[in-house]
């Protein structure tokens, strides 16, 4: 690299953290700006599911292939932060049972390892399962801790020279003609405002991507879509338990430490920072979840949460039909230089999203530096505070 370009990454969720790691590894001077704590947005309030892609194998092949590819990569590079406990898709009625062959075919087409296991074996593995289930299919799902997930990427980025600024909110993009050449930020701990210059700015703010893009008078096709999740105050399943059918409300229970998280509903929202939690959504989670694990009904609710997810698609699209894939946007096509956005996807696909947008950054700045994040093993999340 002839000179070390400075790139600002807005957002320290999974995508921003992975992007900072990728760019730092390629030799860029990187500054990460996050308005709250690390992983305090969508990443910190998701299902914590390391996707096998099984949930999308029938309805969204592209998203499913991305998930299994990144699942296998993360197993190699993130050796201190994943619970590789696998998952089960279970049939609780005849409709689910009829779906089984379609599901298995979809998994095969997407390269997702999936095997039909005897019901007796499934009940031995997961004794809290509904004893009346009709079938079970095992897939390589897993679980992560969102905070540690992000810290692993950021610890490695910091080791390679990146700077991370939590509690700094971007209040404006600094413009130089038709180009972005920095940001104005407010430090919420001190109240101080200042400008930080950059050769290029990456918008990695998930469902808030539209808000940041609007600062440059450009638009991104991000649909903020909310979902309610219910955390039960007992870990009732060791593996991820999914309903053996197309994605629907209350069709998955993810074990997280000593809890079980039921999810999720789905509806479009306008205000990502003030999402109401309808009581009927909570009731629906329990009602649907107990069809797979009856004991969910009889254990205390530890917490209820809602968060907006960034889906890529037309505003008029049905939120359940929008692909879970991701997209990178070079806003030069909108007449604004040195400004790019990455959004969509899942936490599981954060590394792949980072590779895509980092390739765009390199192309824009004339830098030849291959992606190395598939091979480089990440630092332990514990080292974030040591680097």
Residue pairs with C-beta under 8 A, 6 or more apart in sequence:
1 27
1 28
1 367
1 369
4 27
4 28
4 29
5 28
5 29
5 199
5 200
5 365
5 367
6 28
6 29
6 30
6 31
6 197
6 198
6 199
7 23
7 28
7 29
7 30
7 31
7 198
7 199
7 200
7 201
7 202
7 361
8 30
8 31
8 32
8 33
8 182
8 183
8 196
8 198
8 200
8 201
8 202
9 16
9 19
9 20
9 23
9 30
9 31
9 32
9 33
9 202
9 204
10 16
10 33
10 34
10 170
10 183
10 201
10 202
10 203
10 204
10 205
10 212
11 32
11 33
11 34
11 41
11 203
11 204
11 205
11 206
11 208
12 20
12 32
12 33
12 34
12 38
12 39
12 150
12 154
12 164
12 166
13 39
13 41
13 42
13 43
13 44
13 150
13 204
13 205
13 206
13 347
14 39
14 43
14 146
14 149
14 150
14 153
14 347
14 350
15 43
15 204
15 206
15 342
15 343
15 345
15 350
15 353
15 354
16 32
16 34
16 202
16 204
16 205
17 32
17 38
17 39
17 149
17 150
17 151
17 153
17 154
17 157
17 350
18 153
18 350
18 351
18 353
18 354
18 373
19 202
19 204
19 342
19 353
19 354
19 357
19 358
20 30
20 32
20 153
20 154
20 157
20 162
20 164
21 153
21 154
21 156
21 157
21 160
21 162
21 354
21 373
21 378
22 351
22 354
22 355
22 358
22 371
22 373
23 30
23 157
23 162
23 202
23 358
23 361
24 30
24 156
24 157
24 160
24 161
24 162
25 156
25 157
25 160
25 372
25 373
25 376
26 358
26 362
26 367
26 369
26 370
26 371
26 372
27 367
27 369
28 361
28 367
29 161
30 157
30 161
30 162
30 163
31 162
31 163
31 164
31 165
31 196
31 198
32 154
32 157
32 162
32 163
32 164
32 165
33 165
33 168
33 169
33 170
33 183
33 185
33 196
34 40
34 164
34 165
34 166
34 167
34 168
35 167
35 168
35 169
35 170
35 188
36 166
36 167
37 44
37 166
37 167
38 147
38 150
38 151
38 154
38 164
38 166
39 146
39 147
39 149
39 150
39 151
41 205
41 206
41 207
41 208
41 307
42 206
42 207
42 307
42 308
42 309
42 310
43 146
43 149
43 150
43 206
43 347
44 146
44 147
45 146
45 229
45 305
45 306
45 307
46 146
46 307
46 309
46 347
47 229
47 252
47 254
47 261
47 263
47 264
48 143
48 144
48 145
48 146
48 254
48 256
48 261
49 141
49 142
49 143
49 144
49 240
49 252
49 254
49 347
49 348
50 71
50 74
50 82
50 84
50 141
50 142
50 143
50 144
50 348
51 67
51 68
51 70
51 71
51 141
51 346
51 348
51 349
52 67
52 68
52 71
52 87
52 112
52 113
52 114
52 139
52 140
52 141
52 142
53 63
53 64
53 65
53 66
53 67
53 68
53 71
53 107
53 110
53 112
54 64
54 87
54 89
54 103
54 107
54 112
54 114
54 137
54 139
54 141
54 242
55 64
55 242
55 247
55 252
56 63
56 64
56 67
56 247
56 324
57 64
57 103
57 106
57 107
57 109
57 110
57 112
57 114
58 99
58 102
58 103
58 106
58 246
59 246
59 247
59 321
60 323
60 324
60 325
61 106
61 109
61 110
62 323
62 325
63 323
63 324
63 325
63 346
64 106
64 110
64 112
65 110
65 111
66 325
66 326
66 345
66 349
66 352
67 324
67 346
67 348
67 349
68 110
68 111
68 112
68 140
69 111
69 352
70 348
70 349
70 350
70 351
70 352
71 140
71 142
71 348
73 351
73 352
73 374
74 82
74 348
74 351
75 82
75 84
75 142
76 374
76 377
77 351
77 373
77 374
77 375
77 376
77 377
77 378
78 144
78 149
78 152
78 378
79 377
79 378
80 148
80 152
80 378
80 380
80 381
80 382
81 144
81 145
81 148
81 149
81 152
81 380
81 381
82 142
82 143
82 144
83 142
83 143
83 144
83 255
84 140
84 142
85 141
85 142
85 143
85 238
85 239
85 240
85 255
86 138
86 139
86 140
86 141
86 142
86 239
86 240
87 138
87 139
87 140
87 141
87 142
87 239
87 240
87 241
87 242
88 117
88 122
88 125
88 126
88 129
88 136
88 137
88 138
88 139
88 239
88 240
88 241
88 242
89 103
89 114
89 136
89 137
89 139
89 242
89 243
89 244
90 96
90 122
90 129
90 130
90 133
90 135
90 136
90 137
90 241
90 242
90 243
90 244
90 292
91 97
91 99
91 100
91 133
91 134
91 135
91 136
91 244
92 130
92 132
92 133
92 134
92 243
92 244
92 291
92 292
93 134
94 134
95 245
96 134
96 135
96 243
96 244
96 245
97 134
97 135
97 244
99 244
99 245
99 246
100 116
100 135
100 137
100 244
103 114
103 137
103 244
104 114
104 116
104 137
107 113
107 114
107 137
107 139
108 114
112 139
112 140
113 139
113 140
114 137
114 138
114 139
115 137
115 138
116 135
116 136
116 137
117 136
117 137
117 138
118 136
119 133
119 134
119 135
119 136
121 136
122 129
122 133
122 136
123 129
123 131
123 133
125 238
125 239
126 237
126 238
126 239
126 241
128 236
128 237
128 293
128 294
128 295
129 237
129 241
129 292
129 293
130 291
130 292
130 293
130 294
133 292
135 244
136 244
137 244
138 239
141 239
141 240
141 242
142 240
143 240
143 254
143 255
143 256
144 347
145 256
145 257
146 347
147 381
148 381
149 347
149 350
149 381
151 381
151 382
151 384
152 378
152 379
152 380
152 381
152 384
153 350
153 378
154 162
154 164
154 384
155 378
155 379
155 380
155 381
155 382
155 383
155 384
155 386
155 387
156 376
156 378
156 379
157 164
158 164
158 384
158 387
159 379
159 383
159 387
165 185
165 187
167 187
167 188
167 189
168 185
168 186
168 187
168 188
169 185
169 186
169 188
170 183
170 184
170 185
170 212
170 215
171 184
171 185
171 186
171 193
172 183
172 184
172 215
173 180
173 182
173 183
173 184
173 201
173 212
173 215
173 216
173 339
174 180
174 181
174 182
174 183
174 184
174 195
174 197
175 181
175 216
178 335
178 336
178 337
179 336
179 337
179 338
179 339
180 198
180 200
180 201
180 216
180 336
180 337
180 338
180 339
181 197
181 198
181 199
181 338
182 195
182 196
182 197
182 198
182 201
183 195
183 196
183 198
183 201
184 193
184 194
184 195
185 193
185 194
185 195
185 196
186 192
186 193
187 193
187 194
198 338
199 338
199 365
200 338
200 339
200 340
200 361
200 364
200 365
201 338
201 339
201 340
202 340
202 341
202 342
202 357
202 361
203 209
203 212
203 213
203 220
203 339
203 340
203 341
203 342
203 343
204 341
204 342
204 343
204 357
205 211
205 212
205 343
206 308
206 309
206 310
206 343
207 222
207 224
207 225
207 272
207 308
207 309
207 310
207 343
208 272
209 220
209 222
209 310
209 341
209 343
210 219
210 220
210 222
210 224
212 341
213 219
213 220
213 331
213 341
216 331
216 334
216 336
216 339
217 336
218 331
218 334
218 335
218 336
218 339
219 334
220 329
220 341
220 343
221 312
221 313
221 314
221 315
221 327
222 310
222 311
222 312
222 343
222 344
223 268
223 310
223 311
223 312
223 313
223 314
223 315
223 317
223 319
223 322
224 268
224 269
224 270
224 272
224 308
224 309
224 310
224 311
225 266
225 267
225 268
225 269
225 308
225 309
225 310
225 311
225 319
225 322
226 265
226 266
226 267
226 268
226 269
226 275
226 306
226 307
226 308
226 309
227 263
227 264
227 265
227 266
227 267
227 306
227 307
227 309
228 263
228 264
228 265
228 277
228 278
228 281
228 282
228 285
228 304
228 305
228 306
229 261
229 262
229 263
229 264
229 285
229 304
229 305
229 306
229 307
230 261
230 262
230 263
230 282
230 285
230 286
230 289
230 301
230 303
230 304
231 256
231 259
231 260
231 261
231 262
231 301
231 302
231 303
231 304
231 305
232 259
232 260
232 261
232 262
232 296
232 299
232 300
232 301
232 302
233 258
233 259
233 299
233 300
233 301
233 302
234 258
234 259
234 260
234 295
234 299
234 300
235 255
235 256
235 257
235 258
235 259
235 260
236 253
236 255
236 260
236 293
236 295
236 296
236 299
237 253
237 255
237 260
237 293
238 255
239 255
240 252
240 253
240 254
240 255
241 252
241 253
241 292
241 293
242 251
242 252
243 251
243 252
243 288
243 291
243 292
245 251
247 320
248 288
248 320
249 264
249 265
249 266
249 281
249 284
249 285
249 288
250 262
250 263
250 264
250 265
250 284
250 285
250 286
250 287
250 288
250 289
251 288
252 262
252 263
252 264
253 260
253 261
253 262
253 289
253 292
253 293
253 296
254 260
254 261
254 263
255 261
259 302
260 293
260 296
262 285
262 286
262 288
262 289
262 296
263 285
264 285
265 281
265 284
265 285
266 319
266 320
267 319
268 319
269 275
269 308
272 308
275 306
275 307
275 308
276 306
277 304
277 305
277 306
282 301
282 304
286 296
286 297
289 296
290 296
290 297
310 343
310 344
310 345
311 319
311 322
311 323
311 324
311 344
312 322
312 323
312 325
312 326
312 327
312 343
312 344
313 322
313 323
323 344
324 344
324 345
324 346
325 344
325 345
326 342
326 343
326 344
326 345
326 349
326 352
326 353
326 356
327 342
327 343
327 344
328 340
328 341
328 342
328 353
328 356
328 357
328 360
329 340
329 341
329 342
329 343
330 340
330 360
330 364
331 337
331 339
331 340
331 341
332 364
338 364
340 357
340 360
340 361
340 364
342 353
342 354
342 356
342 357
344 353
345 352
345 353
351 373
351 374
354 373
355 371
355 373
358 371
359 371
361 367
362 368
362 369
379 387
